[in-house]
Amino acid sequence: MSITIRTALVTGAAQGIGKGIALELAKDGYQIAVTDLPHQREQALQTVKEIEQLGVKAIFIEADSSNRDQMFKAVDETYEKLGSFNTMINNAGIVHVSPLVEVTEEDIDRINKININGVIWGIQAAAKKFEALDQPGKIINACSIAGLDAFQMMGIYSATKFAVRALTQVAAKELAPKKITVNAYCPGIVLTPMWDIIDAKMGEYHGVPKGETVKKYIDNIALGRGSVPQDIANLVSFLGSEKSDYITGQSIAVDGGVLTLLEDSFTAIGLELTEKPFKLEFSKAALTKILLKYFWSKSEKSISEESLDNSLYLLIATCSNSTASPYKIEDSSLYVLALENIKWKSSRISLRLE
Ligand SMILES: NC(=O)c1ccc[n+]([C@@H]2O[C@H](COP(=O)([O-])OP(=O)(O)OC[C@H]3O[C@@H](n4cnc5c(N)ncnc54)[C@H](O)[C@@H]3O)[C@@H](O)[C@H]2O)c1
């Protein structure tokens, strides 16, 4: 009896998460087709070399995910050269960092073509091949925590990842009768070249040095560290395996418990700590939610309403120590004064500083 070796195509696997996934699936025994853009050839060939060292076959195919023909050809070539095709990983993606009001038509076209169209072409090419081969298959897409909860300064990126979540759901429903499952991974802060770009761009906008932005984001991860591609690859290994056969249409976070960022929370409730005098007013429920998330990240199991006053002090003190512009506050006595002015008013807290 001949045993067919499983084969996966991983887009954008020259570096970062794609490379991590390709290596993990190779360890699981898959043959791998690595695709990436021409300028990434050397790095992609390095991925291929590392996979071959694990004792399985691998090939590099130059293919731009945003180009439908190239994606279909890449799937055909994978099957022709490796003899099977079971798993499609639509990993390739790019980021865009800027306030929404500054986004241009070119920015939108560029990111949509890769992050949305690329995923659609990948789904189509894989589904048609699985159908032609009359076999089940697995399709796994790169979403993001930004596809679960949109990030400031990453508006159009978040929009593309919300789209990936929608496409994953629709494809799962449409392809289920053909025994094709479709799921997505939602990484948090993975320390790949993509995060170097995010850190640099956000740093430019906020006037903070290199490394500060990523540090601030990592500080809000419950498990206390930034992610590495292996964290994501572990989930993909499971989603590619038969153990996940009853799971479809899901976009699963692998983020170490990224908590609502304090900055995002504050901006969401309209708090401007740079202006004096300022007035802070938000619902007790909102404050409880922020504090719960924040203190949970610092290993506090729960927070009672009675301890809210004290917690607010801690929260503000923490904020005052934050290096994140524009929330840097110089005068801590300000907060002691502010605390004396906290008044519970039915369901709302009002904090005034004059
Ligand atoms: N790094 C993170 O923190 C993070 C978080 C959430 C989601 N993601 C998603 O995971 C995926 C991989 O991210 P990463 O951090 O490894 O990024 P990365 O920039 O480090 O690597 C992406 C790879 O994709 C390739 N690529 C880009 N456009 C392509 C195209 N049109 N055709 C083929 N290949 C192309 C690049 O050349 C590169 O090799 C992306 O979809 C990204 O949006 C990343």
The ligand as an ORCA input file, in Angstrom:
! r2SCAN-3c Opt
* xyz 0 1
  N       4.082     39.943     12.978
  C       2.939     40.072     13.628
  O       2.920     40.521     14.780
  C       1.623     39.682     12.991
  C       0.491     39.817     13.786
  C      -0.748     39.459     13.243
  C      -0.822     38.976     11.950
  N       0.298     38.852     11.194
  C       0.127     38.355      9.824
  O       0.931     37.197      9.624
  C       1.397     37.171      8.273
  C       2.912     37.068      8.267
  O       3.448     38.176      8.973
  P       4.999     38.338      9.308
  O       5.086     39.074     10.576
  O       5.702     37.049      9.158
  O       5.404     39.348      8.127
  P       6.813     39.588      7.424
  O       6.738     40.914      6.771
  O       7.920     39.344      8.384
  O       6.853     38.441      6.305
  C       5.896     38.427      5.280
  C       6.410     37.639      4.096
  O       5.397     37.710      3.076
  C       5.998     38.050      1.849
  N       5.053     38.751      0.992
  C       4.591     40.009      1.091
  N       3.785     40.307      0.064
  C       3.738     39.204     -0.692
  C       3.075     38.884     -1.896
  N       2.307     39.787     -2.537
  N       3.235     37.651     -2.416
  C       4.010     36.748     -1.803
  N       4.679     36.982     -0.670
  C       4.538     38.207     -0.133
  C       7.170     38.942      2.236
  O       8.136     39.023      1.186
  C       7.679     38.241      3.482
  O       8.598     37.234      3.177
  C       0.858     38.432      7.616
  O      -0.338     38.144      6.935
  C       0.576     39.342      8.786
  O      -0.408     40.303      8.488
  C       1.524     39.199     11.687
*
